[in-house]
Amino acid sequence: MNPVLEQYESGKPIAEGTLGNLTALQDATLRDLWRRLLASFPNSVAADHDEVDPAATLSPALSPTPPQPLSASSVDSSKRSNRLRQASASPATTPTSDKQRSSSSSSWFGFGAAAKPEPTSYRQLVGDVAPDGSRPPERYSSSVMARAAPTVRDAFWDTVMCDHPDVLLLRFLRARKWKPEDALNMLLACLRWRQNEDIDWLVWTGESRLNLALMRSGIGALHRTDRIGQPVLHIPVRLNDPKAQPLEQIVEYTIYLMEVARCVLHPPVEKVCLLVDTTDMSLSNMDWNFFRTFLHYLEHYYPECLGLVLIYNASWVFNSLWKLIRPLLDPVVASKVQFAASQKDLQKFIAPENLPVELGGSDRFTFTYAMPRDGENAPMFDSAAFDAAAAKREAACDHFESATRAWANATLVPGEFLPHARNSVADSVIAASKDMDKHRRARTQYHRTGVIADDLAVNWSSS
């Protein structure tokens, strides 16, 4: 049986290769990866390619960002100076400009309506209509976030956010078949991408810089969990209009969704379930460039975060497109795609009480976007509290690195496990990171509705 389906038979997510569920060989491989990563910490992670010769500043160990279909555009170039640093791309992966996108008669191989004049809502941001007192600071309120040239170490700990550091590394190890050198190269490429795309700034500004129509659409709404505890990300394809907003804003929205999803993933649940509702969809709802980019980001920058792709009520339109999509998928990703032809099939994966009524469940959930509120980001303006929280986290990270060096360099008899006394140190890092989170992350829809607490505790009954 497909291992993905076995999880739903047993009612438990796959534990092998995850935190606390390692074989002796996997444990040794994790220690190997840590040794390699710690050896790279003194090196620089990235540079502004327009101003500095990369060869003079980048560590040879730092992998180039994998060519990608497109990159998010700068909403405000003065604030996001590193965004849109596009890796060299072949003609097949050259990004489609907004001008090409709007003048083309197609969002999918020539099908679709002709271009229309740009409506007011096309580029309207949440911050354009939200209360003035709800916005985060225009500039980082702490020197911690305003580093001009982050090192590999800085970039790594910025990427860890509130995760257990081992959880992050294990994702890359599993994605690269437990080959530590390949996993390190993949991780370093991810760090470079996050620096080039200025992901920290996107997390800082939050929804204020995101497209208002997208936020109100409900596309990508996180709501409840499936039968093995994975958060469900709802994608009603019929609501997607690729021409309703700029392509770069769609990409930024996608990154935002992925970063928010990280907030609701806590071991032993480390993956999400995508529920793709194709009811009443048409060709005009599909966006080829976006789809390729979404897959690219999942594979390279958010590895091992996808647990299940559930295609509900696949129409002849989707079945036709699936023949084109299927060859593009990594075999591991393809194995996670399951079809639910009926509401009964859907309930094999998601309990009725967690399914909206329109999908055959008993949950009367209807997505409504909760607008930002006055004062919700007040902690981000408190630079003294931010610096104190950052100093506490820095000390915890230093302690964790010391414990990890001792653990990674210990000599063991083959098959022997070293007791993970460092796990208590990791708990200190996580606690300090959660204390710092409200100072560095703008509040989201899920904070306002009570799904995510300031300490990142998750309460799905609030949604």
N, C-alpha and C positions, 0 to 999 in steps of 0.2 A: 504493500500500500504506500502511496505517496506520503512521505513524512509529514508534510503539511496537513494532510487529512487525518493522520494518526493523532495529531494534537487534539483535534476536535472529538475524536473517539474517546481519548483518555481524559479530556477536560483540562489538560495541562500543557503549557507551552514547552517547546523543546528546550531542555536545560543544558545539554551537552555543549561544552566549550564556552559557557557563560560564567560569570563571577560565582565562585563557590562550587563550580561543577567541572573542574579541570582534571584531566588525567595527569599522571606524573610527567609525561612527555609534553603535554600542553603547558603545564606549569613551567617546565624548563624553557619552553619556547617563549613564554611571556617574559621570563627573566632575561632571556637573550635580547628580546626587543627593547626592554627597558635599558639594558646596558648600551645598546646602540643609540637609543634616543638621548640618554643622559650625556653621552659623549658628544652629541651635536649641540648641546645647549649654549655653549659660548658663541655660536655663529649667528650671523645676521639672517633674518628670515626673508626679507624682501626689500626692494628699493623702488623708487619712482623711476620707471624705465625711461621716462622722457628727460630726466635730469641727471641720472647717475649710470655709469657703465655697469650693467649687472655682473659682468665677469669680475669686476673689482670688489664687489660687495657681497655676492651670494656665495654661500658655502657650496662646494661641489656635491655635498650630500643632499642638498635641497633639490628635490625633483621639480621639473617644470610642471606647470599646470597642464593637465591633459587638454588637447584641443576640444572646444565645446561649441555647440551650435550657435550660441549667442550669449551675451552677457548683459546684466542689468545696467541701465543707463543712469547717469547721475541726475537725481532730482534737483540737487543744488550743488554745483561743482565746487563752490567755495567751502562746502561742508564735507563733501565726499571726494576728496582729491584723488583717491586711489581707485575709484570705481571705473568700470568700463576699461580695464586694462586687458584687452583681448589677446589671448594667445594666438600664435600663428595658426591660421585655419586654411584648409583646402577649400576650393570652390564649393564642395558639397556641404561644408559647414559654415559658409559665410553668412553672417547674420542678415536678416531681412530688415531693412530700415522701415520706420513708420511711414515714410513717404511711399516706398514701394508697396508696403502693406495696404495703405489706404487707396492707392491708385490701382492696385491689382483688382481684378474681378473675382478673386478667389482667396479663400483661406485654406482650401484643400484641393490641390491639383486642378484649379480652374473653375471650381464650382462655387457659387455664391453670388450675392448681390453686388451690383456696381457700387463704387465709392460714393459716399454721401458727404455733405458738408459736416465739418467737425462740430458736434453739439457741445454745449457748455459743460456737460458732465464728463466729457471725454478725458480731461486732465484734472478734474476737481479732486482735491485731496481732503482727507478727513479733517486735517488741521485748518482748512479754509472755512469750515462751518462749525467746528468745535469751539467751546468756550475758551477764551484767551488763557484763563487760569488752569486749563487742563494740559497745556503743552509742556513738554520737557524743556530743559534749558537749550538755548540755541547753540551753546558750546559746552564741551565737557566741563563739569564743575570740579573735576579733580585731575591733577597731573598724571595720575595713574592711567587714565584713559587717553591722554593726549601725547603719548610717546611718539617722537618723530621717527624713530627707527627701531621697532621692536625686534628683539632677538628671537631665535627659535624657542627659547624657554618662555619668553613673554607670550608668543603666539600660541604655544601649547596650552599654557594655563588659561589664557583667554578663551580658548576653544573648549577646554574641559568644562567651563562654566560651573554648574552645580552637580555634575556627574561624579561618580567614583572614577578616578583616573584609570584604573584597570579596565573598567567597562568600555571606555573609549578605545584603549589599545586593543582589547579583545575583538572589537568590531572589525578593526583593520586586519587583524590576524585571521579571523574567520573568512573575511572577504578575499584574502590572498592565500587561502589554503594552508595556513600555518607556516608560511615562509617568512621569517622575520625580516630579511632584507627587503623583500617586495612590500611587506606591510609598512616598513619604515618609509620607503619611497612614496607609497600611497599617502601616508599620513603627512609627510612633509609637503607633498603637492597640495593636499587639502589646506594646510596652514597657509601656504602661499596664496591659494585661491581666496581664503577668507580675508587675508590682508589686502589683496588686490581689489576685492569686491567690497571691502570695508564693512564686513558683517557686524562688527561691534557698533558701528554708527547706526546701522539699520535697527539693531536691538535697542540702542539708545533712543532713537527718535520714535520707534514703534509705529503705531497706527497713524500718527499725525502726518506722516509723509506717504501714506498709502492711499490708493485710489478709493474714493468714497463709494462709488458704485460697486466695486468689487467687494468691499467690506460688507455692504448691505445685501449682496447677492445670496449669501449662504453657501456659495461654492467652497468646499474645503472646510465646512464647519465640523468641529470636533464635538461628538455627542455620545456619551455612554461607552460601553465596551462590548466586545464580542464574547463568545462562550469561554474563551481562555484568558480573558482579562485585558485583551489588547484594545486600546482606544480606537474608536471608529471615526474615520474621517470621511464625511459624506460628500460625494461629488455628483449632484444632479446635472448631467451633461446638458440637458435641454436649456438650462439657465445660462450656459456659456455663450457669449457673443464675442468672438475674437476681435471684432472691429469696434467694440464699444469703448476701448481704452488703449493707450499706447502699449506696445509689446513690452517695453522695459518695465512698465508698472506691473504688468502681469507677472514678470519674472521676479520682481521684488516682493510681490504678494506671495509668490510660491516659497521664496526663501523665508519670509515671515512665518508662513504656516509650518515649515519644517522646524524652525527655531522654537515656536510655541509648542509643537508636538514634543520636543525634547523635554519640556517642562513637565509633561504628564507621563513620562516614561520613567518608571522606577523599578529596579530589579525586584522580583524575577521577570517582570514585564518590560521588555526592551524594544518592542516593535509595535507598529500600528497596523490596523486593518483599513484598507481603502474600499469603501462601498461605492461602486460606480453604477449609478442608476441611469440606464440608457432609455428609459421610458420617454417616448415622444421626441427623441433626439433626431436631428437631421444632419446632413453634411455640413451645413453652415455653422453648426455648433463645434466642429472639430478644428483644431489649430495644430498643424503639422510641426511648425517650428517650436511651439511651446511644448508639445508632447516629447519631442526629441530632447529638449533641454531638461525637462522634468526627469526623464530617465537618466540622463547624463549626471544630474546632480545626485540622484539617489545612488547611483552606482559608485561615483567617485568621491563625493563629499559627505554623504550621509549613509555609509555602508551598513548593512545589517539592521536597518531601521524598518524595513518592510516585511511584515509577517504574512499578509494575505491581501490579494486583490480580488474582490468579489464583484463580478459583473452581473448585475440584476436586469432581468427582462430584456435580454439582448435582441434587438430588432434586426431586420434584414440589413439595415444600414450598417449597424455595428458589426454584424457577422461578415459583411463584405470588407469593411475596414480591417477587421481582425486578421484577414489573410495577408494584409500588408504590414500590419504591426508585429505579428508573431515572429517573423524572421529577425526583427531588430532587437528582440529581447535576449538578454543573457539567459542561458538555460536554467540557472537557479531562480531567476526572477520569473521566468515562464512557468516553472513548477508551482509557483505561488498563486497563479491565476486560476480561479474557479468560477464556474458559471452557475447562476441560480435562475432557472427559468420561471419559477413560481415563488409565491410568498412562503409556501411550505419549504421549498428548498432553501430559502433565505434563513429560515428559522433553525436550520441545521447548524448554522454558524453564529447566529445572533439570537438571543432569547427574545421572545415576544415583548417582554416588559422593557427591553432596551431598543425596540424598533418603533419608529413613528407609525401612527395609525395608517398613513398613506402607503406604507410598505407592509401592511398586514399585522402590525404590532399593536400594543395597547398603550404605548407612550404618546401622549398628546402634544409632544414637542413640535413647535414651529419656530424656525430660526427667526430671530429679530436682533438686529445689530444694536448693541448698547453703546451709545455715544460716550466719548470721554467726558469726565466730570471735573469740575473745578477742584483744584488742589490734590488730585489723585497722584500727581508726580512730585509732590512737595519734597520727599526725601532726596530726589535727584538734585535739588538746589542746595542741599546742606553739604557743602564741600568738606567741612570739618568732620562730620559724621562719616562721610564717604571715605576720607583719608584714613580715619581710625579703623573702619571696617576693612579697608584694603590692606592696612598694615597687619591686622590680625590674620587675614587670609595669607598674606605673604609669609608670615612666620610659620603658619601651618604648612604651607607648600614647601618651605625650606626643611622643616622637620620631616615631611613625607619623603622628600628627595634623599635625605640622609638615611632614613630607614630603608628606602628602596635600594640605594647603592649597596648597603650591607646585605640585604636580602638577595639582590641580583648577583652579587659577586661571591656568595657563599659556595663552598665546595660541598657537594652532596654525593652520596652513594647513588648510582643509577636506580631510579624508581623511588627514591626517598623524597618526601615532601618536607619543606621547611615551614614550620608553623607561621601563619600570617599574623604576627603580632602587629605588623604595620597597618592592619585593617582598622585598628582603633585610631591610628594616626590619620588614616584616610577619612574616618568619620569626622575628625576635627576639621579637615579641609572642606568637607561637604557642609558642615555646620557654618563655618566661616563664610563659605561661598553663598549660602542661603541668606546670611545676615547682610551680605554685600549686594545681593541681587536687586533689592528695591532701590538701591542708589545708582544702579547702572542699567536697569531695564525699565522702559516705559511700561505702564500698566496696559493690559490688553482686555479685549472683550471677556476673556475667561476669568480675569481678576475681578472685573466689575460684576459679573454674574455669580461669583462665589465658587466657581469650579476650581480655580487655583488660588490658594492662600499665599500670603507673603512668604511663608516658609516652604512654599511649593507643595504643601499637602493638597491632595486632589479629592474633591467631593462632587461626584457626578450627579448626585441627587439634586444639586442646585441648578443643573442645566435643564 
